[in-house]
Amino acid sequence: MNSRWYNTAVVVLWLATMSWLVVKKVLPPLLVGEPPSYSQVVEAQNRDPPVGWNVLWKGKQLGWALTDTKLQPTGLTEIRGRVHFDTFPIGAMMPIWLQPFLGLVKKPVDQLRMDASSELLIDTFGRLLHFDSAVQLHPLIEKISMRGTVEGGQLELLVRSGNQSFSHEVSLPPKALLSDALSPQTRLPGLHVGQTWSVPVFSPLWPTKSPIEIICATVEGSEPIFWNGTAENAWLVVYRRDSGSGAGANQNVTGRLWVRRDGAVLRQETMLFDSTVAFVRLSDKETAKLIETAGPRWWAFGREPTGKRP
């Protein structure tokens, strides 16, 4: 008798466990689809020419950005990005932990420039191999560089500034889409409402104790956006520090993306220091003009773009 009740309890417990597994792990991907992967993103971006961006803060244009994805002869894919601020409102945007450096600046703070670059290398299976990122505030601080190498789900980071360096190790969530905080995403194909995935975000400008942060991306619905003279009904992707919802959820928002139905990101908002910076995608014609202005080695530091931006 006791054995029969024991066996029944085991079966009921097994059914309850499997029901939870199906509801939480199996049904969501079937209903809303798998989140975008590196393979999908790289395949979509490899078909695109370089993408240019206007960089805005409080509606004012401060600079430009460029992103390019190239398939190498080896089969590896290289994603390069550059963000350039002509004028960086450092006094209004810089957090408290960096403000002591303002005393080192001899020229007015509104004359500061900022450059940031990133380079990611993806293998033939859509897996991130390593990345390099660098940022410089002219003439505030020396260039800060960060290099990350992925091995077996572990990300090994090395951050350098002048003669100083430190290392850091982070466990990456499965199928995570690593992102540079200062480089806009150009493509997110195959989106559907309800999709969610992890985004490890890195930046050399963050405090050394936390150069990388794991945030949650969710497709929360669709929203109209006016881009390049046309009204588009775009997917709204929200980045949060956690997947919570409710009244307090907005306090955890670190970024938003408006993605056209073909996967093209039209606008991205991200937190830079203590302010929100917007990247607005340029048309192909405007991007070509920007590349002509910035020069053939636009991703490299050390030279000033000439001429006027589009």
Secondary structure, 3 states (H helix, E strand, C coil): CHHHHHHHHHHHHHHHHHHHHHHHHHHHHHHHCCCCCHHHHHHHHHCCCCEEEEEEECCEEEEEEEEEEEECCCCCEEEEEEEEECCCCHHHHCCHHHHHHHHHCCCCHHHCEEEEEEEEEECCCCCEEEEEEEEEEECCCCCEEEEEEEECCEEEEEEEECCEEEEEEEECCCCCCCEECCCCCCECCCCCCCCEEEEEEECCCCCCCCCEEEEEEEEEEEEEEEECCEEEEEEEEEEECCCCCCCCHHHHEEEEEEECCCCEEEEEEEEECCEEEEEEECCHHHHHHHHHHHCCCCCCCCCCCCCCCC
